[in-house]
Amino acid sequence: MREAAAVNAQAACVNLSERDSLRVLALLENPPALNAKLLSAAKDLPQPPRPCRRGTKNRFASSTIELPSIAAREFQLSMPGV
């Protein structure tokens, strides 16, 4: 179990040079325009299930899992005891 946790922790961290980290931040602030290949791939993604109409039981509620974002997980990992 400890080996798995170590592998996960190692895979979750990426060390970037100052130049590369500035490039990532610049791309996040000003993403490139969408191209046809990316739009096609996005259209091919499976659609999430739609909730039932109002007044009926949501049959997907019991199977819905909310996953923390990568940023939240990184914050939790960097805060011991949290």
MODA-V835865 format. One record per helix or strand. SS is the DSSP state (a for helix, b for strand). FROM is the first residue (numbers start at 1). TO is the last residue. If there is no record, write none. Layout:
BEGIN
ss;from;to
SS;FROM;TO
SS;FROM;TO
END
This chain:
BEGIN
ss;from;to
a;2;12
a;18;29
a;36;43
a;61;63
a;70;78
END
